Structures are given as C-alpha cells and as structure tokens.
Amino acid sequence: MTQIRTRIASRIRDIGFPVRRLLPAFEARSVGPFVFLDHMGPAGFARTGTEGDVRPHPHIGLATVTYLFSGAFMHRDSLGTVQRIEPGAINWMTAGRGVVHSERIPADVRARGEAVEGIQMWVALPQAHEDDAPGFWHHPAGTLPTLTLPGVALRVLVGDAFGLTSPVRTYDRTLFVAAELEADATFTLPAGHPERAVYVVSGCATVGGERVEAGTLVVLEPGTDVPVRADTAARLMLVGGDPLDGPRYMWWNFVSSSRARIEQAKADWKADRFEPVPGESEWIPLPEK
C-alpha cells in the first residue's frame, strides 16, 4: 500500500525572479497550517539597480515564514523592523490584522553575484487569531535545534519533530524541518503530525518506497511512519502539522476565513490605509483582478 496520498509538481512563476510554486495547488490547498509554499531561485541579480527587490506590499490573516539556503534578504516592515535574513535562520512575521513589508537584495550579495535561494511559506492563522496585532520575530540559525544521524542532518525550523522543539512561537502544532542527506542515507518520518508532506528541493529521494524527483511535493497518508532514503545527495523540506480549523480564502497577499475581510483589505490598500514601511517610498499596487 502506498504511503503517498498525492504528488504535486512545482509550477514556475516569475515574481521578478523565478519561483517554483507548490501550494496552493489543485491537488492540495494546504498541508497542516501551510497554505502557500514557494521555492525561490536560485537566482542571481544585477550588481546595481533593484532587480529582484520585492517592494512594500500588505498581508492579513497569515504569518510569513522565510528560510534561505544561500544569499540574503533585507526585510523591512511597517512595525519598524529592519532585519537581514541569512541561510539557516528563520524569519516569522505575523500579519494578523495587517502589516506591510519589503524584501530587498543586499548590496553585498549583488556585488558578489551570489545566488539567492530559499523557501517562503504562509501559515494561515487560526480563526481566533486572524485579527491579532502584527509582529515579527527573527531566529538565527544557531538557536534552532538540530539532529545528526548517519549521513543525515536535520534542523527543526518551526514546531516539533524527532523529539526536538523549535523556539519559534506557533499557534498550532507545526512541522517544518530542513533535511540534508548524503547519497543512500536514510531516516524515518514519524507518524506524529496529522498532516505531513515532503518536498524534494534538490537531488532525488525514495519516500515510502516511491521515487520522488527534485521539484516535487508529496503529501503523505496519515498515521504511519514513513521511511525516507536519498537516492543521491539530497535536500528535503518536511512540512505539516494540525489541519486548518476551517476553509480559507486567498486573494493576492491576503488570507482569511471571511471573504468580506479580504474585500476590506483590498479597499484599505487601495485607499492607503495600511501603515507604511519607514524609509520606503515605493509600493506594489493592488492587482486589477
């Protein structure tokens, strides 16, 4: 019997640089609390100018989670936060009732011609917390727990796994783990989380006895331990957690259990009622559709 419920192939999107979009998808709208998953890059940028910069834009009803493999971003938001994010660290920004942020490529990364690559995800906030006050938390790589097995390096980024718990504050039980495997190395993903998926960032892996190529997200059947083996040297992301407490609507950068709340956010952004990002004079306009 297969342990893979469904396979999701990445779809290439251009947001100023290439991203592979995995969630939301026709096959699965969410996995655990995660309603959005982009694999960014790897992408290099012009040594001068603003290529790759993401201008200020708004969010409601979600938390953004950013994790980089290479390069760096400079995060600025309407709370006044200015934070550089580098490989191995976690940036967690709770949008709640509304926040605005930008993500720009630092000058030194441009000067070195360094490629930027990473994972960006959205967590749908529980309905009781959708309109909480916004907040931002940065967790350096050294603060995140790790586990080393033969040929396997695991870092628990958010939530709990393998007997370890991340310091990142969450609302629901969450699974978000980075795994690096040497060829032929193995580990077992326990059955503890109700919803689980494995994304193969690079290389190739056998998950539950089935071969999974790079750029593929496999959503797993619940309730069983799942063996994972690297067919080649591979990088994987393990994601999941408790299921959502109800359906979510998504439009542009807004997530909510209420269509009316999304319409209000549209009107607020168009009317310039969100708090601005200090020091920023640009913004992304509301899409026409």
Beta strands, then each sheet from edge to edge (+ up, - down):
strand 1: 4-9
strand 2: 11-14
strand 3: 18-23
strand 4: 34-43
strand 5: 54-59
strand 6: 62-70
strand 7: 73-77
strand 8: 82-85
strand 9: 90-94
strand 10: 99-104
strand 11: 116-124
strand 12: 135-139
strand 13: 146-149
strand 14: 152-161
strand 15: 164-165
strand 16: 174-181
strand 17: 186-189
strand 18: 195-202
strand 19: 204-207
strand 20: 210-213
strand 21: 216-220
strand 22: 226-230
strand 23: 234-241
strand 24: 249-251
strand 25: 254-256
sheet 1: 1+ 21- 18+ 23- 16+ 14- 13+
sheet 2: 1+ 21- 18+ 23- 16+ 14- 15+
sheet 3: 2+ 3- 4+ 11- 6+ 9- 12+
sheet 4: 5+ 10- 7+ 8-
sheet 5: 17+ 22- 19+ 20-
sheet 6: 24+ 25-
end
